[in-house]
Amino acid sequence: YSKNKFYKPEYVYKQDVIKQFNYHLEKKFSTSHGFFRGKLIVRNIPFKIQINDLKKIFSIFGKIISIRLPKRKNGENRGFAFIDYGNLNNAKKALYFVQNTKIDSRFLKINLIE
């Protein structure tokens, strides 16, 4: 125990960090309409995967507004996709649960985007 008046137990500090992180995310990803939209970029996806496969994986976490899967001239996808959820919490759930999931020997990398 420290006599320093600024001492905080570790668990209180972690809660403060989580609150600040959530506040930062909500501020960064809020829209002018006052609600939050969660947009994800999913990288390192297998080249043979289709939009319906992505819908099956990501619709578990909430309503998907759109999925965009850029393709090459030969019809294969480019290895990444954009997924737009109705709100930020659904996107955060998908990010947490699907991050580093292995599909066809490739580990998915997911990030929130603006």
N, C-alpha and C positions, 0 to 999 in steps of 0.2 A: 504494500500500500504506500502510496506517495502522499506527502502533505501538500503537494502542489494543487492549488485550487482548480487548475485546468485539467486535472487527471480525469479520464473517463475510462470506465471498464471497457474491455475490448468488444463485448457484445453490443454496447450502446453505440460505439464508433461504427461498427459494421452496419447497424440499422440506419445511422445517419448517412453513410455512404450510399446505401441502397436508395434511400429517399431522394438524395441529391441526384443520383443517376436517373431515377424515374422522372424527376422533375425536368432534368435536362432533355431527356428523350421526348417528353410530352411537349416541351417548349419548341424543340427543334422540328418535330414532325406534326405540329398542329396546323390546321388550315384556317383560312380567314372565316370559315363558317362556324368555327368553334368546336368542331369534332376532330378526332384524330384518325388519320388513315395510315395503315401500315403497308409499306412497300418493301419488298424483299428482292434482292438479287441472289440467285442461286447459281453458284459457279461449280465447275468440274463435274457437270452431269454427263452421263454416257451419251454418245453421239446418236445412238439408236432410239433413245427415249422419245415418247410422243407426248403431246399436251394432255391427253386423257390419263396417261400414267402419272403425270404431275398433279392433275386434279385429284386422283385417288389418294395420293400421299398427303397433299396439303389441305384438302377440304375437311379433313378430320378436325382441324383447329379453328374453323369458322368459315363464314361465307366469303368466297373469293369473288372479287369484282372482275378481275381480268388476269389472264396469263399470256405473256408474250414470249415466244420461243424463236429467236432469230435463226434463220437458216442460211446455208451456203447455196451456191448455184446448183450443186449436185443434189440438193434436197435434204442433206444431213443437217442437223442442228449444229450450232457453233459452240456448244458446250456450256451455255449459260441460259438463264431464263429470268424474267421479271414477273413477280407475283404480287398482285395488289389486293389487300384485304380491306374489309369495311372499316376496321378499327385497329388501333395500335396494339391492343392486348392480344388479339388473335395472331398478329404478326410476331409478337414477342414469344408466344407459346410455340409457334412453328419454328422459330429460330432456336429456341432452347431444346426442343425435342428432336429436331431433324438434323441439327448441326453435326457434321462428321459421320452421318449415316453412310454406310457402304452400299452402293448399288453397282453391280457389274464391275467389281474391283476398283471402283472410284469413290472417294470420300467427298460428300457434298460439303461445300463451303458456302455459308449463308451470311448476308449482311443486310441491315436496314439501310434504306436509301431515302433520299428526299424526293 
